[in-house]
Amino acid sequence: MSNLQSLWVVWQNPKNRLFYHIGTLSFFDNHYEFRYVNGKTGHLKLNDAIQNGYMLNPAFPDPNKVYKSDELFTAFNRRLPSSNRADFLEILSDLGLDESCTKMELLQETRGRLANDTYSFEQPLKIHKDEKVYSSFYIHGMRHRNLPAQWPKWVPVGEKLVLKREKDHHVDPNAVAIWTQNGKHLGYVPGFYATGVAGLLDNGANPKVVVQSVNPDSTSHWWVKLNFESEIPIPKEDIGKYFETFTELAS
């Protein structure tokens, strides 16, 4: 398996506004694969999504099948800006990409979101060779915080932020809040990462969370992007005790 790239396919329930990791899109050995996270009964996974109103994508009707293609699946490809657009190069520049970027890189940066849509494509939390967990993500829930107009001054690029567990959260016991150093609550770690990040915090990790970009003129989905880095705070021999957490991180 060479040059593996993967993105979580995430569905947002339009009623409860929660996000569910329902599948994974991968690219390796010059072909694409999509598979549902079938069999995972955990919170905010496929079965949980189905119980809360999710219907399988018509392009991928079999939850047990591994779908393969030499080209990016049409259902996902239509979510990318067309290279025929007059402003395509400008779009790439705004995303920090150039003409040599892959479709997976473009999908990652745009998140494949369409107006009034319920799908997005997100970077997995992955354990790298140095045995640390890395990812980047946008702060969720900022528009519900009633933040003042000057909030962008709180989060300059490079600013370190603080993660706090909210075990008594009314919706998700794995909720992880994001705060500024001087005590301003900005929002939350995306729910589809919550099990993994909460597991790290509960085991004594002290993740490094740094502001990568700020775009207050965009929609709230793209206001603040963070870089996330964390050590795994338990010995290898004990990982089995926390199997579900570390399966979440490595999936």
C-alpha positions in Angstrom: 0.0 0.0 0.0 1.8 3.2 -1.2 1.2 6.9 -0.6 -1.9 6.3 1.4 -4.2 9.3 1.7 -7.5 9.1 3.5 -10.3 11.3 4.6 -13.3 10.7 6.9 -16.6 11.2 5.2 -18.8 13.0 7.8 -22.6 13.5 7.8 -24.3 16.2 9.8 -27.8 15.5 11.1 -29.8 18.6 10.1 -32.0 18.2 13.1 -29.7 17.7 16.1 -26.7 19.3 14.2 -24.4 16.5 15.4 -21.6 15.2 13.0 -21.2 11.4 12.4 -18.2 9.7 10.8 -20.1 7.4 8.4 -17.3 6.3 6.0 -13.7 6.6 4.8 -12.4 7.6 1.4 -8.9 6.5 0.6 -6.4 6.8 -2.3 -3.5 4.4 -2.7 -1.8 2.3 -5.4 -3.4 4.7 -8.0 -7.0 3.9 -7.1 -9.8 5.2 -4.8 -11.7 3.3 -2.2 -14.8 4.1 -0.2 -16.1 2.1 2.6 -18.7 2.7 5.3 -17.6 2.3 8.9 -20.0 -0.6 9.0 -20.0 -2.6 12.2 -18.9 0.3 14.3 -21.7 0.9 16.8 -20.0 3.6 18.8 -21.3 7.1 19.4 -21.4 9.3 16.2 -20.5 6.3 13.9 -22.6 4.8 11.0 -25.1 2.8 13.0 -25.7 5.7 15.3 -26.2 7.9 12.3 -28.8 5.5 10.8 -30.7 5.4 14.0 -30.8 9.2 13.8 -32.1 9.5 10.3 -29.2 8.9 8.0 -29.9 7.2 4.7 -27.1 5.4 2.8 -25.8 7.5 -0.1 -27.5 6.3 -3.3 -24.1 6.1 -5.0 -23.0 3.6 -2.3 -26.1 1.6 -1.4 -24.4 -1.5 0.2 -22.9 -0.8 3.7 -20.8 -4.0 3.5 -19.2 -3.3 0.1 -15.8 -1.8 -0.5 -16.2 0.5 -3.5 -13.2 0.9 -5.8 -12.5 3.2 -8.8 -9.5 4.4 -10.8 -11.1 7.9 -10.8 -12.5 9.8 -7.9 -16.2 8.7 -7.5 -18.6 11.1 -9.2 -20.5 11.7 -6.0 -17.4 13.1 -4.5 -15.8 14.7 -7.6 -18.7 17.0 -8.1 -17.8 18.6 -4.8 -14.6 20.0 -6.1 -14.2 23.3 -7.9 -13.9 22.7 -11.7 -10.5 23.3 -13.3 -12.5 25.0 -16.1 -13.5 27.9 -13.8 -11.9 31.2 -14.6 -11.0 31.7 -11.0 -9.7 28.1 -10.4 -6.0 29.2 -9.9 -7.2 31.9 -7.5 -9.1 29.3 -5.6 -6.1 27.1 -5.3 -4.0 30.0 -4.1 -6.5 30.8 -1.5 -6.3 27.2 -0.3 -2.5 27.2 -0.2 -2.4 24.8 -3.2 -1.0 24.9 -6.7 -1.8 23.1 -10.0 0.2 20.0 -9.0 -2.2 19.2 -6.1 -4.1 15.9 -6.0 -7.8 15.7 -5.9 -7.5 14.3 -2.4 -5.5 17.3 -1.3 -8.1 19.6 -2.9 -11.0 17.7 -1.3 -9.2 17.9 2.1 -8.7 21.7 1.9 -12.2 22.5 0.6 -13.7 19.8 2.8 -16.0 19.0 -0.1 -18.8 21.1 1.4 -21.6 22.4 -0.8 -24.2 25.0 0.1 -26.9 23.6 2.4 -25.2 20.2 2.3 -24.9 17.6 5.0 -21.5 16.0 4.0 -18.0 17.1 4.6 -14.5 15.4 4.3 -12.2 15.6 7.3 -8.7 14.6 8.1 -8.5 11.5 10.3 -6.7 11.6 13.6 -3.7 9.4 12.8 -0.8 7.9 14.8 2.4 8.7 13.0 5.7 6.9 13.0 7.0 9.1 15.9 4.1 7.7 17.9 2.3 11.1 18.1 -1.1 12.0 16.9 -1.4 14.8 14.4 -4.3 16.4 12.6 -5.8 19.8 11.7 -9.4 20.9 12.1 -11.8 23.8 12.4 -13.4 24.8 15.6 -17.0 23.8 15.8 -19.9 25.6 17.4 -18.4 29.1 17.2 -21.6 30.7 15.9 -23.5 29.5 18.9 -21.1 31.2 21.4 -22.4 34.7 20.8 -18.9 36.0 20.4 -18.3 39.7 20.1 -17.2 41.4 16.9 -13.6 41.6 18.1 -13.2 37.8 18.6 -10.6 37.5 15.8 -8.2 39.5 17.9 -8.3 36.6 20.5 -6.9 34.0 18.0 -3.9 35.4 16.1 -2.1 32.8 13.9 0.3 30.9 16.1 -1.7 31.4 19.3 -1.8 28.3 21.5 -5.3 27.3 22.7 -6.5 25.2 25.6 -8.6 22.0 25.6 -11.0 21.2 28.4 -13.1 18.1 29.0 -16.8 18.5 29.5 -17.9 15.2 30.8 -21.3 16.6 31.9 -22.1 18.0 28.4 -25.8 17.6 27.8 -25.3 16.0 24.3 -21.9 14.3 24.3 -20.0 13.0 27.3 -16.8 13.1 25.2 -17.2 16.8 24.5 -13.9 18.8 24.4 -14.2 22.5 24.7 -11.6 24.9 23.2 -10.6 28.0 25.2 -8.2 30.9 24.8 -5.3 31.2 27.2 -7.1 34.0 29.1 -10.3 32.1 29.6 -12.6 32.7 26.6 -14.6 29.8 25.4 -14.5 29.6 21.5 -16.2 26.4 20.7 -15.5 22.6 20.5 -13.3 20.0 19.0 -15.4 18.4 16.2 -17.6 15.7 17.6 -16.3 13.0 15.2 -12.9 13.5 16.9 -14.2 13.6 20.4 -13.7 10.0 21.5 -10.1 10.0 20.5 -9.2 13.4 21.8 -11.2 12.8 25.1 -9.3 9.5 25.5 -6.0 11.3 25.2 -6.9 13.9 27.7 -8.4 11.4 30.1 -5.1 9.5 30.1 -3.0 12.6 30.9 -2.0 13.9 27.5 -1.3 17.6 27.0 -2.0 18.3 23.3 -0.4 21.2 21.5 -3.2 23.1 19.8 -2.2 26.1 17.7 -4.1 28.5 15.4 -3.2 27.8 11.8 -5.6 30.3 10.1 -8.4 32.7 10.8 -11.1 33.7 8.3 -13.9 35.7 10.0 -15.3 36.7 6.6 -16.1 33.1 5.7 -19.0 31.1 7.2 -18.5 29.8 10.7 -17.5 26.4 9.4 -14.2 28.0 8.3 -13.6 30.7 10.9 -10.6 29.2 12.8 -8.4 26.3 11.7 -6.2 24.6 14.3 -3.1 22.3 14.1 -3.3 19.5 16.7 -0.4 17.4 18.0 -0.4 15.1 20.9 1.8 12.4 22.5 0.2 9.1 23.5 0.5 9.2 27.3 0.5 5.4 27.9 3.0 2.6 27.3 2.6 0.5 24.2 1.8 -2.5 26.3 -1.2 -0.8 27.8 -2.8 0.3 24.6 -5.0 -2.8 24.5 -6.8 -1.5 27.6 -7.9 1.5 25.6 -8.5 -0.3 22.3 -11.6 1.7 21.2 -9.9 5.0 21.7 -6.8 4.1 19.8 -8.8 2.4 17.0 -10.6 5.7 16.7 -7.2 7.5 16.4 -5.7 5.2 13.9 -8.8 4.6 11.6 
